[in-house]
Amino acid sequence: MIQSIIDVAVVVSKAEKSAEWYRDKLGLEIRAREGHWVTVAPKGSDVVLHLCEPFEGNGPEPGNTGIAFRVKSLDETYAEFSKKGVEFTVKPTKEEWGSYAMFKDPDGNEFWIMPG
């Protein structure tokens, strides 16, 4: 079951430069600077903006909305959604930075689910 939104991608020309703009002009905190993973958010917010540099010059990867939902249990949500006919483009996967799965809506828009 989806509990909340974790992050939303914003396509920017240069993530580091944009992070400084969001900090200096809007007063947001820079939460993470790890390679391509640059995020900003209002102080105290659980939701971050993921500042994404264009994929091959054209925005995020095709179909990727850049929207991630928080779930209590990745495996339980994957099983529940699969049972309901939700099509997953990435089955539950564990990376060094965390676990996730990706599904698509009827129009091919892809969303992330991550435990948290």
ABEGO torsion letter per residue (X at the ends): XBABBABBBBBBABAAAAAAAAAAAAGBBBABBBEABBBBBBBGBABBBBBBBBBGGAEBBBGBAGBBBBBABAAAAAAAAAAAGBBBABBBBBBAAEBBBBBBBAAGBBBBBBBX
